[in-house]
Amino acid sequence: MITTIRRSGLAVAALAAAGVVLAGCASADPLDEGETTAPSGDEGGTTLVVGSQDYYSNEIIAELYAQALEAEGFRVDRQLRIGQREVYMPEIESGAIDLFPEYTGPLLQYWVQDPPERLGDEVYDALVEAAPEGLTILDQAEATDQDSYVVTREFAEQYDLTTVADLANVDEPLTMGANSEAETRPNGPMGLAEVYGIDVGFTPIEDGGGPLTIQALQSGDIQLAIVYTADPTIAQNDLVVLEDTEGLFLASHVVPVASDKVDDDAQEIVNDVSEALSADALIALNRQSVEQQSPAADIARAWLEEEGFLD
């Protein structure tokens, strides 16, 4: 599912005002300047703040960046699991966060209303042009983690659903489940109505397409959910991804967003990580988190060792 930052620290009060509950393990504000994790390298050098969404897959990718940088002597301050795009993007744009794993299509839609670009390279090129001053869009990965509409296998067979457009054949009320911000995003109920002419209700479920969302699907509390395509729970639960024939969802490749503090050497390291991160690799990383409950740092370290980024 799918932006830059510049400011010196986000107070807890600001997050409360935004009405956002952070789901990280720590109870403290993850953007508190006192929360620094695993600094390395020259004590007198620049510290790069690496952030992530409040989403396990995004946290793993952020750890890939952070550990690869640390292996080359960069100091890193991790500010992970700090919410969704509406919360963290102002901080990226203000410079409070220096490096963040993002997704090409959703980020383009954040900066450009109704962009005409839909496919991978054209979306990336448009994103590079749209980035605000002070932010750099680094190389996109092959890996994608794209928003998708999913239904249960039983529901798909009941109404012969293979595409999003087929939802028009459903003769019962439809309710979509997703994080609360999806209600006003282009791929939420409004976008579904505008692009496909299909009206649905909305139930906020604040776990990014996780276990609560899957449970709501399986119990029938919702009939349609937004789940990222790299989420291994799709296969685990035999869910059906509906084909988006009208291009409601833009291409969504993993892409790092960097501040001016990320110099050429650091950019090269992160670009090398992106080059190695394939679609299959991301699904495999996510599977370790979902099935084995492995910590993001451990998952990232093992992959970086295997790919030769760590000695």
NUROVEX-270952 format. One record per residue (C-alpha): residue number from 1; x, y, z. Coordinates in nm, 4 decimals. Layout:
BEGIN
+-----+----------+----------+----------+
! num !     east !    north !       up !
+-----+----------+----------+----------+
! NUM !        X !        Y !        Z !
...
+-----+----------+----------+----------+
***
This chain:
BEGIN
+-----+----------+----------+----------+
! num !     east !    north !       up !
+-----+----------+----------+----------+
!   1 !   0.0000 !   0.0000 !   0.0000 !
!   2 !   0.2246 !   0.3482 !  -0.0949 !
!   3 !   0.7168 !   1.1577 !   0.0595 !
!   4 !   0.9782 !   1.3554 !   0.2412 !
!   5 !   1.0375 !   1.5205 !   0.5746 !
!   6 !   1.2070 !   1.8114 !   0.7440 !
!   7 !   1.1594 !   1.9298 !   1.1013 !
!   8 !   1.3473 !   1.8844 !   1.4236 !
!   9 !   1.1364 !   1.6540 !   1.6318 !
!  10 !   0.7680 !   1.5926 !   1.6687 !
!  11 !   0.6140 !   1.6465 !   2.0090 !
!  12 !   0.3756 !   1.3982 !   2.1594 !
!  13 !   0.1157 !   1.6714 !   2.1718 !
!  14 !   0.1313 !   1.7093 !   1.7961 !
!  15 !   0.0574 !   1.3434 !   1.7479 !
!  16 !  -0.2293 !   1.3616 !   1.9925 !
!  17 !  -0.3720 !   1.6560 !   1.8077 !
!  18 !  -0.3592 !   1.4534 !   1.4903 !
!  19 !  -0.5685 !   1.1906 !   1.6622 !
!  20 !  -0.3232 !   0.9158 !   1.5818 !
!  21 !  -0.2394 !   0.6260 !   1.8107 !
!  22 !   0.1065 !   0.4913 !   1.7473 !
!  23 !   0.1362 !   0.1140 !   1.7478 !
!  24 !   0.5070 !   0.0777 !   1.8159 !
!  25 !   0.6409 !  -0.1273 !   2.0996 !
!  26 !   0.7652 !   0.1706 !   2.3015 !
!  27 !   0.5228 !   0.3921 !   2.4884 !
!  28 !   0.7352 !   0.7037 !   2.4290 !
!  29 !   0.6962 !   0.9247 !   2.1259 !
!  30 !   0.9173 !   0.7643 !   1.8571 !
!  31 !   1.0080 !   1.1060 !   1.7201 !
!  32 !   1.1287 !   1.2251 !   2.0601 !
!  33 !   1.4867 !   1.3400 !   2.0086 !
!  34 !   1.5878 !   1.1462 !   2.3175 !
!  35 !   1.4991 !   0.8129 !   2.1566 !
!  36 !   1.8117 !   0.7087 !   1.9708 !
!  37 !   1.8777 !   0.3480 !   1.8804 !
!  38 !   2.2058 !   0.1795 !   1.7944 !
!  39 !   2.4306 !   0.4684 !   1.6922 !
!  40 !   2.7445 !   0.3615 !   1.5111 !
!  41 !   3.0427 !   0.4983 !   1.3265 !
!  42 !   3.2333 !   0.8177 !   1.4046 !
!  43 !   3.0957 !   0.9793 !   1.7195 !
!  44 !   3.1520 !   1.3219 !   1.5633 !
!  45 !   2.9801 !   1.2410 !   1.2340 !
!  46 !   2.6344 !   1.3246 !   1.1069 !
!  47 !   2.3497 !   1.1148 !   1.2422 !
!  48 !   2.0894 !   1.0111 !   0.9863 !
!  49 !   1.7351 !   0.9680 !   1.1133 !
!  50 !   1.5711 !   0.6662 !   0.9506 !
!  51 !   1.1955 !   0.6345 !   0.9883 !
!  52 !   0.9249 !   0.3867 !   0.8960 !
!  53 !   0.5504 !   0.3550 !   0.8771 !
!  54 !   0.3565 !   0.1792 !   1.1486 !
!  55 !   0.3618 !  -0.1306 !   0.9284 !
!  56 !   0.5807 !  -0.4362 !   0.9812 !
!  57 !   0.6971 !  -0.4632 !   0.6181 !
!  58 !   0.7972 !  -0.0978 !   0.6043 !
!  59 !   0.9844 !  -0.1369 !   0.9317 !
!  60 !   1.1846 !  -0.4264 !   0.7837 !
!  61 !   1.2827 !  -0.2150 !   0.4829 !
!  62 !   1.3848 !   0.0730 !   0.7096 !
!  63 !   1.6051 !  -0.1708 !   0.9011 !
!  64 !   1.7659 !  -0.2775 !   0.5726 !
!  65 !   1.8619 !   0.0840 !   0.5065 !
!  66 !   1.9734 !   0.1499 !   0.8642 !
!  67 !   2.1911 !  -0.1589 !   0.9032 !
!  68 !   2.3497 !  -0.1231 !   0.5592 !
!  69 !   2.4432 !   0.2352 !   0.6461 !
!  70 !   2.5763 !   0.1376 !   0.9882 !
!  71 !   2.7927 !  -0.1308 !   0.8276 !
!  72 !   2.9674 !   0.1470 !   0.6366 !
!  73 !   3.0215 !   0.3621 !   0.9457 !
!  74 !   2.7199 !   0.5934 !   0.9344 !
!  75 !   2.5470 !   0.6880 !   1.2582 !
!  76 !   2.1766 !   0.6053 !   1.2522 !
!  77 !   1.8899 !   0.7158 !   1.4740 !
!  78 !   1.5900 !   0.4879 !   1.4197 !
!  79 !   1.2451 !   0.6448 !   1.4514 !
!  80 !   1.0332 !   0.3474 !   1.3493 !
!  81 !   0.6605 !   0.2714 !   1.3390 !
!  82 !   0.5586 !   0.6367 !   1.3578 !
!  83 !   0.2192 !   0.6120 !   1.1943 !
!  84 !   0.0829 !   0.6518 !   0.8454 !
!  85 !   0.1531 !   0.8994 !   0.5670 !
!  86 !  -0.0625 !   1.1812 !   0.7009 !
!  87 !   0.1458 !   1.1811 !   1.0203 !
!  88 !   0.5017 !   1.1263 !   0.8997 !
!  89 !   0.5094 !   1.3151 !   0.5688 !
!  90 !   0.5141 !   1.6618 !   0.7265 !
!  91 !   0.8114 !   1.5443 !   0.9313 !
!  92 !   0.9930 !   1.4202 !   0.6231 !
!  93 !   0.9252 !   1.7468 !   0.4433 !
!  94 !   1.0501 !   1.9470 !   0.7415 !
!  95 !   1.3772 !   1.7531 !   0.7655 !
!  96 !   1.3112 !   1.5770 !   1.0965 !
!  97 !   1.3553 !   1.2443 !   0.9178 !
!  98 !   1.6364 !   1.1907 !   0.6698 !
!  99 !   1.5538 !   0.8573 !   0.5116 !
! 100 !   1.2224 !   0.6779 !   0.4735 !
! 101 !   1.1021 !   0.3789 !   0.2690 !
! 102 !   0.8014 !   0.4871 !   0.0646 !
! 103 !   0.5903 !   0.3581 !  -0.2248 !
! 104 !   0.5892 !   0.5322 !  -0.5614 !
! 105 !   0.2192 !   0.5530 !  -0.6493 !
! 106 !   0.0721 !   0.6423 !  -0.3097 !
! 107 !   0.3442 !   0.8993 !  -0.2513 !
! 108 !   0.2831 !   1.0582 !  -0.5918 !
! 109 !  -0.0855 !   1.0829 !  -0.5059 !
! 110 !   0.0062 !   1.2534 !  -0.1799 !
! 111 !   0.1849 !   1.5308 !  -0.3679 !
! 112 !  -0.0158 !   1.5404 !  -0.6923 !
! 113 !  -0.3923 !   1.5249 !  -0.7080 !
! 114 !  -0.5239 !   1.2818 !  -0.9697 !
! 115 !  -0.1905 !   1.2103 !  -1.1445 !
! 116 !  -0.2385 !   1.0651 !  -1.4954 !
! 117 !   0.0587 !   0.8299 !  -1.4620 !
! 118 !  -0.0308 !   0.4703 !  -1.3727 !
! 119 !   0.2625 !   0.2425 !  -1.4667 !
! 120 !   0.5931 !   0.1783 !  -1.2924 !
! 121 !   0.8545 !   0.3925 !  -1.4669 !
! 122 !   0.6194 !   0.6775 !  -1.5543 !
! 123 !   0.4977 !   0.6947 !  -1.1942 !
! 124 !   0.8583 !   0.6996 !  -1.0706 !
! 125 !   0.9569 !   0.9778 !  -1.3120 !
! 126 !   0.6557 !   1.1842 !  -1.2083 !
! 127 !   0.7438 !   1.1281 !  -0.8426 !
! 128 !   1.0976 !   1.2561 !  -0.8956 !
! 129 !   0.9543 !   1.5722 !  -1.0522 !
! 130 !   0.6959 !   1.6177 !  -0.7759 !
! 131 !   0.9333 !   1.5894 !  -0.4800 !
! 132 !   0.9610 !   1.9139 !  -0.2811 !
! 133 !   1.2890 !   2.1022 !  -0.2605 !
! 134 !   1.5232 !   1.9449 !  -0.0092 !
! 135 !   1.4068 !   1.5917 !  -0.0785 !
! 136 !   1.5556 !   1.3370 !  -0.3156 !
! 137 !   1.3807 !   1.0312 !  -0.4546 !
! 138 !   1.6394 !   0.7534 !  -0.4691 !
! 139 !   1.6240 !   0.4476 !  -0.6969 !
! 140 !   1.3051 !   0.2417 !  -0.6845 !
! 141 !   1.3270 !  -0.1286 !  -0.6093 !
! 142 !   1.1780 !  -0.4056 !  -0.8176 !
! 143 !   0.9841 !  -0.4951 !  -0.5037 !
! 144 !   0.6267 !  -0.3724 !  -0.4921 !
! 145 !   0.3836 !  -0.3584 !  -0.2049 !
! 146 !   0.0726 !  -0.2338 !  -0.3718 !
! 147 !  -0.2669 !  -0.1707 !  -0.2228 !
! 148 !  -0.5291 !  -0.4138 !  -0.3487 !
! 149 !  -0.8908 !  -0.5001 !  -0.2847 !
! 150 !  -0.9296 !  -0.8499 !  -0.1467 !
! 151 !  -1.2288 !  -1.0687 !  -0.0638 !
! 152 !  -1.2622 !  -1.4171 !   0.0783 !
! 153 !  -1.2575 !  -1.7114 !  -0.1599 !
! 154 !  -1.6125 !  -1.7999 !  -0.0554 !
! 155 !  -1.7417 !  -1.4488 !  -0.1312 !
! 156 !  -1.5594 !  -1.4406 !  -0.4667 !
! 157 !  -1.7131 !  -1.7727 !  -0.5707 !
! 158 !  -2.0583 !  -1.6740 !  -0.4484 !
! 159 !  -2.0680 !  -1.3694 !  -0.6764 !
! 160 !  -1.8206 !  -1.4796 !  -0.9449 !
! 161 !  -1.5741 !  -1.2021 !  -0.8591 !
! 162 !  -1.2420 !  -1.1740 !  -1.0399 !
! 163 !  -1.2165 !  -0.7973 !  -1.1014 !
! 164 !  -1.3061 !  -0.4901 !  -0.8997 !
! 165 !  -1.5754 !  -0.4104 !  -1.1558 !
! 166 !  -1.7466 !  -0.7416 !  -1.0730 !
! 167 !  -1.8412 !  -0.5984 !  -0.7337 !
! 168 !  -2.1296 !  -0.4302 !  -0.9174 !
! 169 !  -2.2914 !  -0.7770 !  -0.9333 !
! 170 !  -2.3099 !  -0.8126 !  -0.5544 !
! 171 !  -2.6712 !  -0.7845 !  -0.4378 !
! 172 !  -2.6004 !  -0.7151 !  -0.0701 !
! 173 !  -2.4562 !  -0.4105 !   0.1068 !
! 174 !  -2.0771 !  -0.3928 !   0.0850 !
! 175 !  -1.8501 !  -0.2646 !   0.3593 !
! 176 !  -1.4810 !  -0.1922 !   0.3085 !
! 177 !  -1.2332 !  -0.2311 !   0.5937 !
! 178 !  -0.8997 !  -0.0482 !   0.6119 !
! 179 !  -0.7028 !   0.2019 !   0.8178 !
! 180 !  -0.9115 !   0.5105 !   0.8923 !
! 181 !  -0.7170 !   0.7358 !   0.6551 !
! 182 !  -0.8309 !   0.5203 !   0.3610 !
! 183 !  -1.1778 !   0.6686 !   0.3962 !
! 184 !  -1.0564 !   0.9905 !   0.2316 !
! 185 !  -0.7760 !   0.8532 !   0.0137 !
! 186 !  -0.8127 !   0.8080 !  -0.3651 !
! 187 !  -0.8315 !   0.4297 !  -0.3342 !
! 188 !  -1.0930 !   0.4294 !  -0.0583 !
! 189 !  -1.4727 !   0.4325 !  -0.0922 !
! 190 !  -1.4726 !   0.7636 !  -0.2811 !
! 191 !  -1.2297 !   0.6374 !  -0.5419 !
! 192 !  -1.4180 !   0.3126 !  -0.5788 !
! 193 !  -1.7377 !   0.5096 !  -0.6435 !
! 194 !  -1.5746 !   0.7544 !  -0.8850 !
! 195 !  -1.3790 !   0.5021 !  -1.0919 !
! 196 !  -1.6071 !   0.1977 !  -1.0805 !
! 197 !  -1.9433 !   0.3431 !  -0.9780 !
! 198 !  -1.9596 !   0.1080 !  -0.6792 !
! 199 !  -2.0780 !   0.2416 !  -0.3437 !
! 200 !  -1.9553 !   0.0781 !  -0.0247 !
! 201 !  -1.9714 !   0.1494 !   0.3451 !
! 202 !  -1.6535 !   0.1878 !   0.5477 !
! 203 !  -1.5272 !   0.0403 !   0.8737 !
! 204 !  -1.1927 !   0.1655 !   1.0112 !
! 205 !  -0.9620 !  -0.1167 !   1.1206 !
! 206 !  -0.6279 !   0.0170 !   1.2380 !
! 207 !  -0.3911 !  -0.2696 !   1.1624 !
! 208 !  -0.2842 !  -0.2083 !   0.8019 !
! 209 !  -0.4591 !  -0.5129 !   0.6602 !
! 210 !  -0.3376 !  -0.7319 !   0.9445 !
! 211 !  -0.5033 !  -1.0016 !   1.1577 !
! 212 !  -0.7966 !  -0.7851 !   1.2676 !
! 213 !  -0.8772 !  -0.6998 !   0.9067 !
! 214 !  -0.8529 !  -1.0635 !   0.7981 !
! 215 !  -1.0727 !  -1.1707 !   1.0886 !
! 216 !  -1.3333 !  -0.9099 !   0.9932 !
! 217 !  -1.3329 !  -1.0427 !   0.6364 !
! 218 !  -1.3682 !  -1.4021 !   0.7410 !
! 219 !  -1.6461 !  -1.3260 !   0.9894 !
! 220 !  -1.8421 !  -1.1229 !   0.7336 !
! 221 !  -1.8228 !  -0.7975 !   0.9296 !
! 222 !  -1.6685 !  -0.6532 !   0.6134 !
! 223 !  -1.6794 !  -0.7916 !   0.2605 !
! 224 !  -1.3891 !  -0.6009 !   0.1073 !
! 225 !  -1.0498 !  -0.5074 !   0.2497 !
! 226 !  -0.7420 !  -0.3164 !   0.1410 !
! 227 !  -0.4395 !  -0.5435 !   0.1805 !
! 228 !  -0.0892 !  -0.4961 !   0.0425 !
! 229 !   0.0022 !  -0.7372 !  -0.2347 !
! 230 !   0.3294 !  -0.8396 !  -0.0638 !
! 231 !   0.1424 !  -0.9524 !   0.2456 !
! 232 !   0.1841 !  -1.3310 !   0.2844 !
! 233 !  -0.1510 !  -1.3529 !   0.4651 !
! 234 !  -0.3235 !  -1.3307 !   0.1259 !
! 235 !  -0.1963 !  -1.6764 !   0.0340 !
! 236 !  -0.2177 !  -1.8097 !   0.3894 !
! 237 !  -0.5884 !  -1.7297 !   0.4110 !
! 238 !  -0.6742 !  -1.8112 !   0.0484 !
! 239 !  -0.7959 !  -1.4575 !  -0.0168 !
! 240 !  -0.8749 !  -1.3358 !  -0.3662 !
! 241 !  -0.7138 !  -1.0182 !  -0.5011 !
! 242 !  -0.9555 !  -0.8459 !  -0.7372 !
! 243 !  -0.7971 !  -0.7282 !  -1.0609 !
! 244 !  -0.7928 !  -0.3487 !  -1.0866 !
! 245 !  -0.8802 !  -0.3170 !  -1.4554 !
! 246 !  -0.9284 !   0.0608 !  -1.4423 !
! 247 !  -0.5982 !   0.1429 !  -1.2724 !
! 248 !  -0.7410 !   0.2811 !  -0.9509 !
! 249 !  -0.4242 !   0.1686 !  -0.7728 !
! 250 !  -0.1063 !   0.3239 !  -0.9095 !
! 251 !   0.2152 !   0.1260 !  -0.9445 !
! 252 !   0.3679 !   0.1033 !  -0.5994 !
! 253 !   0.7380 !   0.0193 !  -0.5977 !
! 254 !   0.9408 !   0.0495 !  -0.2814 !
! 255 !   1.1365 !   0.3749 !  -0.3041 !
! 256 !   1.3575 !   0.5584 !  -0.0525 !
! 257 !   1.3009 !   0.9288 !   0.0154 !
! 258 !   1.6080 !   1.1153 !   0.1375 !
! 259 !   1.6885 !   1.4557 !   0.2834 !
! 260 !   1.9888 !   1.6695 !   0.1904 !
! 261 !   2.1790 !   1.5150 !   0.4827 !
! 262 !   2.1952 !   1.1836 !   0.2950 !
! 263 !   2.5159 !   1.2371 !   0.0972 !
! 264 !   2.6296 !   1.0652 !  -0.2201 !
! 265 !   2.7992 !   0.7805 !  -0.0342 !
! 266 !   2.4914 !   0.7094 !   0.1753 !
! 267 !   2.2673 !   0.7324 !  -0.1312 !
! 268 !   2.4808 !   0.4742 !  -0.3109 !
! 269 !   2.4487 !   0.2312 !  -0.0198 !
! 270 !   2.0709 !   0.2660 !  -0.0087 !
! 271 !   2.0429 !   0.2390 !  -0.3876 !
! 272 !   2.2400 !  -0.0857 !  -0.3748 !
! 273 !   1.9901 !  -0.2217 !  -0.1216 !
! 274 !   1.7032 !  -0.1235 !  -0.3504 !
! 275 !   1.8683 !  -0.2906 !  -0.6476 !
! 276 !   1.8861 !  -0.6184 !  -0.4552 !
! 277 !   1.5308 !  -0.6024 !  -0.3187 !
! 278 !   1.3108 !  -0.8055 !  -0.5518 !
! 279 !   0.9371 !  -0.8655 !  -0.5256 !
! 280 !   0.9919 !  -1.2246 !  -0.4145 !
! 281 !   1.2521 !  -1.1155 !  -0.1610 !
! 282 !   1.0100 !  -0.8714 !   0.0016 !
! 283 !   0.7369 !  -1.1348 !   0.0295 !
! 284 !   0.9885 !  -1.3735 !   0.1872 !
! 285 !   1.0949 !  -1.1067 !   0.4380 !
! 286 !   0.7330 !  -1.0339 !   0.5226 !
! 287 !   0.6609 !  -1.4039 !   0.5673 !
! 288 !   0.9275 !  -1.4271 !   0.8373 !
! 289 !   0.7553 !  -1.1483 !   1.0268 !
! 290 !   0.4036 !  -1.2860 !   0.9900 !
! 291 !   0.4671 !  -1.6596 !   1.0270 !
! 292 !   0.7693 !  -1.6666 !   1.2572 !
! 293 !   0.7090 !  -1.3402 !   1.4441 !
! 294 !   1.0776 !  -1.2568 !   1.3972 !
! 295 !   1.1887 !  -0.9034 !   1.4896 !
! 296 !   1.2399 !  -0.6666 !   1.1968 !
! 297 !   1.6046 !  -0.6095 !   1.2906 !
! 298 !   1.6804 !  -0.9826 !   1.2841 !
! 299 !   1.5010 !  -1.0332 !   0.9528 !
! 300 !   1.6901 !  -0.7450 !   0.7945 !
! 301 !   2.0265 !  -0.8561 !   0.9299 !
! 302 !   1.9940 !  -1.2080 !   0.7927 !
! 303 !   1.8986 !  -1.0809 !   0.4458 !
! 304 !   2.1793 !  -0.8249 !   0.4379 !
! 305 !   2.4302 !  -1.0938 !   0.5360 !
! 306 !   2.2998 !  -1.3238 !   0.2654 !
! 307 !   2.3234 !  -1.0453 !   0.0061 !
! 308 !   2.6764 !  -0.9494 !   0.1080 !
! 309 !   2.6055 !  -0.6124 !   0.2687 !
! 310 !   2.7341 !  -0.7227 !   0.6095 !
! 311 !   3.0604 !  -0.8971 !   0.6883 !
+-----+----------+----------+----------+
***
